[in-house]
Amino acid sequence: MRKSAPSHPSNSDLPGELSPEQMLRIIFDYTAQIADERNLQRVLGLMADMGRRMIQADRCTVWLIDHKRQELFTTVAHGAEEIRVPLGSGFVGYSIAHGEALLIEDAAADYRHNAANDHKTSYVTRTVITVPFVGNDGSILGAYQAINKQTPGAVFARRDLEFLTLAASYAGKSLESVILHEEIVATQREILFTMGEIGESRSKETGNHVKRVAEYSYLLALGLGLSQEQAELLKMASPMHDIGKVAIPDSILQKPGKLTDEEFERMKDHTVIGYQLLNKSGRRLLRHAANIAHEHHERWDGAGYPRGLKGDAIDLFARITAVADVFDALGSARVYKAAWEMDRILELLRRESGSHFDPAVVDAFMRQLPELLSVREQYSDI
């Protein structure tokens, strides 16, 4: 179980300088959590809190480089929303550009101070420390920045710079690992969406169907009480639910009228084909995608296909995707039908709860309906 972040006192309760033992305890407590974390935002939050506690700063900010936009940005800054500045701007820009840590006693008197940020946030920067983060290959990833010392002297000292530099050296390696992990996850997500779109395009569906089902599944997972991590995992895996359609003939997929019994039996094969395409992988993500592809047409009452599974024997992710997929399919115009009105869709979901669909998932759907409709509007087909 992940430990909660060590609590830090409010600014009004901040003590004087910490002893070396207290300082090291803060570093060890936070770096242990950072090393176990794989979510970038939580890592950045832990890093900011660690820096703030260590040197008794009013604010601590973690800046990263956006190479594409040639900007520095932070989504974690105590008391502020996301901030973006041009690459090379201000103390942090100078520090990153020159690979140099800065200890500034009087910010207003220094030519590198970017006063525009203070104007935007209605904040007065007086004393500053900025320390670059360096990756394993020596490249600079971003920078720590602490603002306004809160102890009686109200000015950062060389000792503060040394401790923040120590924290940066510990946390920087973990930060690089998490950034790489998020890049890999983003790549996987893009590949899965693309593959899902290929499956849907065979039956003349739009890529937005894949996006909507992914977003619906994510919201339903959260509505059922699944963790953020599980909901994100489902969001990435659900686009593959119909990947098996790549092996179904166009004459069936694109038929404008009702399928014959023989054609429908052939259409059912897409669940088994999708499972066979994905289940050989040892990756957790693709194993979940394989189960979803295999079981999203099973029914709660056991009357579904391909194996006639019943109730909780059906994979939970597949049960969630089933509701998301049917909701989107009914509300979308297809080659063989017009889109249903919302009242008709909701009536069907209520009627089929406990027979076709898991009742708990339908209940979550009804609770999440405003958010689901917002997603439908955002990713509507043009």
C-alpha positions as CSV (number, residue, x, y, z in Angstrom):
1,M,0.0,0.0,0.0
2,R,1.3,3.4,-0.9
3,K,2.0,5.6,2.1
4,S,0.3,9.0,2.2
5,A,2.4,12.1,1.7
6,P,3.9,13.4,5.0
7,S,1.8,16.3,6.2
8,H,3.3,19.7,6.2
9,P,2.4,22.6,8.4
10,S,0.6,25.7,7.2
11,N,2.7,28.7,6.6
12,S,1.6,30.3,9.9
13,D,2.9,27.3,11.8
14,L,6.2,26.9,10.0
15,P,9.1,26.3,12.4
16,G,12.6,27.7,12.1
17,E,15.4,25.9,10.2
18,L,15.3,22.2,10.2
19,S,18.1,20.0,11.5
20,P,20.1,17.9,9.1
21,E,18.4,14.8,10.5
22,Q,14.9,16.3,9.9
23,M,15.9,17.3,6.4
24,L,17.1,13.8,5.5
25,R,14.0,12.3,7.0
26,I,11.9,14.5,4.7
27,I,14.0,13.5,1.7
28,F,13.8,9.8,2.5
29,D,10.1,9.8,3.1
30,Y,9.3,11.6,-0.1
31,T,11.8,10.0,-2.4
32,A,10.5,6.5,-1.3
33,Q,7.0,7.5,-2.4
34,I,8.3,9.2,-5.6
35,A,10.2,6.0,-6.5
36,D,7.0,3.9,-6.3
37,E,4.8,6.3,-8.2
38,R,4.1,6.1,-12.0
39,N,1.7,9.0,-12.4
40,L,3.5,12.1,-13.5
41,Q,1.1,14.6,-11.8
42,R,1.4,12.9,-8.5
43,V,5.2,12.7,-8.8
44,L,5.3,16.4,-9.5
45,G,3.1,17.1,-6.6
46,L,5.2,15.1,-4.2
47,M,8.4,16.8,-5.5
48,A,6.8,20.3,-4.9
49,D,5.7,19.4,-1.4
50,M,9.1,17.9,-0.6
51,G,11.0,21.0,-1.7
52,R,8.6,23.3,0.1
53,R,9.0,21.4,3.4
54,M,12.7,21.1,3.2
55,I,13.7,24.7,2.9
56,Q,10.5,26.3,4.4
57,A,9.4,28.0,1.1
58,D,6.1,29.7,0.6
59,R,5.8,28.0,-2.8
60,C,7.7,25.3,-4.7
61,T,7.3,24.8,-8.4
62,V,8.4,22.0,-10.7
63,W,9.0,23.2,-14.2
64,L,9.3,21.0,-17.3
65,I,10.4,21.7,-20.9
66,D,7.8,21.6,-23.7
67,H,10.2,21.3,-26.6
68,K,7.5,21.3,-29.2
69,R,6.1,24.6,-28.2
70,Q,9.5,26.0,-27.0
71,E,8.1,26.8,-23.6
72,L,8.6,26.0,-20.0
73,F,5.5,25.0,-18.1
74,T,4.3,23.9,-14.7
75,T,1.1,22.2,-13.7
76,V,2.2,22.0,-10.0
77,A,2.7,25.3,-8.3
78,H,1.5,26.0,-4.8
79,G,-1.3,28.6,-5.0
80,A,-1.3,28.8,-8.8
81,E,-2.8,27.2,-11.9
82,E,-0.7,26.1,-14.9
83,I,1.9,28.6,-15.9
84,R,3.7,28.7,-19.2
85,V,6.6,31.0,-20.2
86,P,8.8,31.2,-23.2
87,L,11.9,28.9,-23.2
88,G,14.7,31.0,-21.6
89,S,12.4,33.3,-19.8
90,G,13.0,34.4,-16.2
91,F,15.1,32.8,-13.5
92,V,14.0,29.3,-14.4
93,G,14.7,29.8,-18.1
94,Y,18.1,31.1,-17.4
95,S,18.8,28.2,-15.0
96,I,17.8,25.6,-17.5
97,A,19.5,27.3,-20.5
98,H,22.8,27.5,-18.6
99,G,22.6,24.4,-16.5
100,E,23.2,26.6,-13.4
101,A,21.6,26.7,-10.0
102,L,20.5,30.1,-8.8
103,L,20.2,31.6,-5.4
104,I,18.5,35.0,-5.6
105,E,18.2,37.2,-2.5
106,D,16.3,40.1,-4.1
107,A,14.3,39.0,-7.2
108,A,13.1,42.5,-8.0
109,A,16.7,43.8,-8.3
110,D,17.7,41.0,-10.7
111,Y,17.4,41.6,-14.5
112,R,16.4,38.0,-15.1
113,H,13.2,38.3,-13.0
114,N,10.1,37.8,-15.1
115,A,7.7,40.2,-13.3
116,A,4.9,39.4,-15.7
117,N,4.2,36.1,-13.9
118,D,3.8,38.1,-10.6
119,H,1.4,40.4,-12.3
120,K,-0.6,37.5,-13.7
121,T,-0.9,35.7,-10.3
122,S,-1.0,38.8,-8.1
123,Y,2.0,37.5,-6.2
124,V,5.2,39.2,-5.1
125,T,8.4,37.2,-5.6
126,R,11.2,38.3,-3.2
127,T,13.8,35.5,-2.8
128,V,14.3,32.5,-5.2
129,I,16.2,29.3,-5.6
130,T,16.2,27.5,-8.9
131,V,17.9,24.1,-9.5
132,P,17.9,22.3,-12.8
133,F,16.9,18.6,-13.1
134,V,19.4,16.5,-15.0
135,G,18.6,13.1,-16.6
136,N,20.8,10.0,-16.8
137,D,22.3,11.2,-20.1
138,G,23.1,14.6,-18.7
139,S,20.3,16.4,-20.5
140,I,18.2,18.9,-18.5
141,L,14.6,17.9,-18.0
142,G,13.3,20.9,-16.1
143,A,13.9,22.7,-12.8
144,Y,12.9,23.0,-9.2
145,Q,12.0,26.5,-8.1
146,A,11.4,27.6,-4.5
147,I,10.0,31.1,-3.8
148,N,10.0,33.2,-0.6
149,K,11.6,31.9,2.5
150,Q,9.2,31.7,5.4
151,T,11.5,31.6,8.4
152,P,12.2,34.8,10.3
153,G,15.2,35.8,8.1
154,A,13.0,35.6,5.0
155,V,16.0,35.0,2.7
156,F,17.2,31.7,1.3
157,A,20.8,30.8,2.2
158,R,23.5,28.6,0.6
159,R,22.4,25.8,2.9
160,D,18.9,25.9,1.3
161,L,20.4,25.7,-2.1
162,E,22.5,22.7,-1.2
163,F,19.5,20.8,0.2
164,L,17.3,21.6,-2.7
165,T,20.1,20.4,-5.1
166,L,20.3,17.2,-3.1
167,A,16.5,16.7,-3.4
168,A,16.7,17.4,-7.2
169,S,19.4,14.8,-7.6
170,Y,17.3,12.1,-5.8
171,A,14.0,13.0,-7.5
172,G,15.3,13.9,-10.9
173,K,16.1,10.2,-11.8
174,S,12.6,9.1,-10.8
175,L,11.1,12.0,-12.7
176,E,12.9,10.9,-15.9
177,S,11.6,7.3,-15.4
178,V,8.0,8.5,-15.0
179,I,8.2,10.8,-18.0
180,L,9.5,7.8,-20.1
181,H,6.8,5.6,-18.7
182,E,4.1,8.2,-19.7
183,E,5.6,8.5,-23.1
184,I,5.4,4.7,-23.5
185,V,1.8,4.7,-22.2
186,A,0.8,7.5,-24.6
187,T,2.4,5.5,-27.5
188,Q,0.5,2.4,-26.5
189,R,-2.8,4.4,-26.3
190,E,-2.2,5.8,-29.8
191,I,-1.5,2.4,-31.3
192,L,-4.6,0.8,-29.7
193,F,-6.8,3.7,-30.8
194,T,-5.5,3.4,-34.3
195,M,-6.0,-0.4,-34.4
196,G,-9.5,0.1,-32.9
197,E,-10.3,2.6,-35.6
198,I,-9.2,0.1,-38.3
199,G,-11.6,-2.4,-36.9
200,E,-14.5,0.0,-36.9
201,S,-13.7,1.5,-40.3
202,R,-14.3,-1.9,-41.9
203,S,-17.9,-1.6,-40.8
204,K,-18.1,2.1,-41.8
205,E,-18.0,3.4,-38.3
206,T,-16.1,6.6,-37.5
207,G,-13.1,6.9,-35.3
208,N,-15.2,8.9,-32.9
209,H,-17.1,5.7,-32.0
210,V,-13.8,4.3,-30.6
211,K,-13.1,7.5,-28.7
212,R,-16.6,7.7,-27.2
213,V,-16.6,4.1,-26.1
214,A,-13.2,4.6,-24.4
215,E,-14.4,7.8,-22.6
216,Y,-17.8,6.2,-21.6
217,S,-16.0,3.1,-20.2
218,Y,-13.6,5.3,-18.2
219,L,-16.5,7.2,-16.6
220,L,-18.5,4.1,-15.9
221,A,-15.4,2.5,-14.2
222,L,-15.1,5.5,-11.9
223,G,-18.8,5.4,-11.3
224,L,-18.5,1.8,-10.1
225,G,-15.7,2.8,-7.7
226,L,-12.8,1.4,-9.6
227,S,-9.5,3.2,-9.0
228,Q,-8.1,5.9,-11.3
229,E,-5.5,3.4,-12.5
230,Q,-8.1,0.8,-13.4
231,A,-10.3,3.3,-15.1
232,E,-7.3,4.5,-17.2
233,L,-6.4,0.9,-18.1
234,L,-9.9,0.2,-19.3
235,K,-10.0,3.4,-21.3
236,M,-6.9,2.2,-23.1
237,A,-8.1,-1.4,-23.6
238,S,-11.7,-0.8,-24.6
239,P,-11.0,0.6,-28.1
240,M,-9.9,-2.9,-29.1
241,H,-13.3,-4.4,-28.5
242,D,-14.2,-4.9,-32.2
243,I,-10.7,-5.5,-33.6
244,G,-11.8,-9.0,-34.7
245,K,-13.9,-7.3,-37.4
246,V,-10.8,-7.0,-39.5
247,A,-11.4,-10.7,-40.5
248,I,-15.2,-10.4,-41.3
249,P,-16.1,-10.0,-45.0
250,D,-17.2,-6.6,-46.2
251,S,-20.4,-8.1,-47.6
252,I,-21.5,-8.8,-44.0
253,L,-20.0,-5.8,-42.2
254,Q,-21.4,-3.3,-44.7
255,K,-24.7,-4.9,-45.4
256,P,-27.5,-2.3,-45.2
257,G,-30.2,-4.7,-44.3
258,K,-30.8,-7.4,-41.6
259,L,-28.2,-10.2,-41.6
260,T,-29.3,-13.7,-42.3
261,D,-28.8,-16.3,-39.6
262,E,-25.7,-17.6,-41.4
263,E,-24.3,-14.1,-41.7
264,F,-25.0,-13.4,-38.1
265,E,-23.1,-16.5,-37.0
266,R,-20.2,-15.4,-39.1
267,M,-20.4,-11.9,-37.5
268,K,-20.1,-13.5,-34.0
269,D,-16.7,-14.8,-34.9
270,H,-15.2,-11.3,-34.5
271,T,-15.2,-11.9,-30.7
272,V,-13.1,-15.1,-30.9
273,I,-10.9,-13.6,-33.7
274,G,-10.2,-10.5,-31.5
275,Y,-9.3,-12.6,-28.6
276,Q,-6.9,-14.8,-30.7
277,L,-5.2,-11.7,-32.0
278,L,-4.5,-10.2,-28.6
279,N,-4.3,-13.0,-26.0
280,K,-0.8,-14.1,-26.9
281,S,0.7,-11.0,-25.4
282,G,2.1,-11.0,-21.9
283,R,1.3,-7.3,-21.4
284,R,-1.4,-6.6,-18.9
285,L,-3.0,-4.0,-21.2
286,L,-3.4,-6.4,-24.1
287,R,-4.6,-9.2,-21.9
288,H,-7.4,-6.9,-20.7
289,A,-8.1,-5.9,-24.4
290,A,-8.3,-9.6,-25.3
291,N,-10.9,-10.3,-22.6
292,I,-12.9,-7.3,-23.7
293,A,-12.9,-8.4,-27.3
294,H,-13.9,-11.9,-26.3
295,E,-16.6,-11.2,-23.8
296,H,-18.3,-7.8,-24.6
297,H,-21.2,-9.6,-26.3
298,E,-21.8,-12.0,-23.4
299,R,-25.0,-11.3,-21.5
300,W,-25.6,-11.0,-17.7
301,D,-28.3,-13.8,-18.0
302,G,-26.0,-16.2,-19.9
303,A,-27.7,-15.8,-23.3
304,G,-24.8,-14.0,-25.0
305,Y,-21.9,-15.2,-27.2
306,P,-19.4,-16.7,-27.9
307,R,-19.4,-18.9,-24.7
308,G,-22.7,-18.1,-22.9
309,L,-21.0,-16.8,-19.8
310,K,-23.3,-15.5,-17.0
311,G,-23.1,-12.8,-14.3
312,D,-19.8,-12.2,-12.6
313,A,-18.2,-14.9,-14.8
314,I,-18.0,-12.2,-17.5
315,D,-15.0,-10.0,-17.3
316,L,-15.8,-6.7,-15.5
317,F,-14.1,-4.6,-18.1
318,A,-16.1,-6.4,-20.8
319,R,-19.4,-5.8,-18.9
320,I,-18.6,-2.1,-18.7
321,T,-17.6,-1.9,-22.4
322,A,-20.8,-3.7,-23.4
323,V,-22.9,-0.9,-21.9
324,A,-20.7,1.8,-23.4
325,D,-20.7,0.2,-26.8
326,V,-24.5,-0.4,-26.9
327,F,-25.2,3.1,-25.7
328,D,-23.1,4.6,-28.5
329,A,-24.3,2.2,-31.2
330,L,-27.9,2.9,-30.5
331,G,-27.4,6.6,-30.5
332,S,-25.4,6.6,-33.7
333,A,-26.7,6.3,-37.3
334,R,-25.4,3.2,-39.1
335,V,-25.7,1.8,-42.5
336,Y,-28.6,-0.4,-41.4
337,K,-30.5,1.9,-39.0
338,A,-31.2,5.5,-37.9
339,A,-30.0,6.8,-34.5
340,W,-32.3,6.2,-31.6
341,E,-33.8,9.0,-29.5
342,M,-32.3,9.3,-26.0
343,D,-35.5,8.4,-24.2
344,R,-35.7,5.1,-26.2
345,I,-32.1,4.3,-25.4
346,L,-32.5,4.9,-21.6
347,E,-35.7,2.8,-21.6
348,L,-33.9,-0.1,-23.2
349,L,-31.0,0.0,-20.8
350,R,-33.4,0.0,-17.8
351,R,-35.4,-2.9,-19.3
352,E,-32.3,-4.9,-20.1
353,S,-30.6,-4.3,-16.7
354,G,-30.3,-7.8,-15.1
355,S,-30.8,-9.6,-18.3
356,H,-28.5,-8.2,-21.0
357,F,-26.5,-5.9,-18.8
358,D,-24.9,-6.0,-15.4
359,P,-27.3,-4.1,-13.1
360,A,-24.5,-2.3,-11.3
361,V,-23.1,-1.0,-14.5
362,V,-26.5,0.3,-15.6
363,D,-26.9,2.0,-12.3
364,A,-23.5,3.6,-12.7
365,F,-24.5,4.7,-16.2
366,M,-27.6,6.5,-14.9
367,R,-25.6,8.3,-12.2
368,Q,-23.0,9.3,-14.8
369,L,-25.5,10.3,-17.5
370,P,-24.7,14.1,-17.6
371,E,-21.0,13.4,-17.9
372,L,-21.7,10.7,-20.6
373,L,-23.8,13.1,-22.6
374,S,-21.0,15.7,-22.4
375,V,-18.6,13.2,-23.9
376,R,-21.1,12.4,-26.6
377,E,-21.3,16.1,-27.5
378,Q,-17.6,16.6,-27.4
379,Y,-16.9,13.7,-29.8
380,S,-20.0,13.9,-31.9
381,D,-19.8,12.7,-35.5
382,I,-19.7,15.5,-38.0
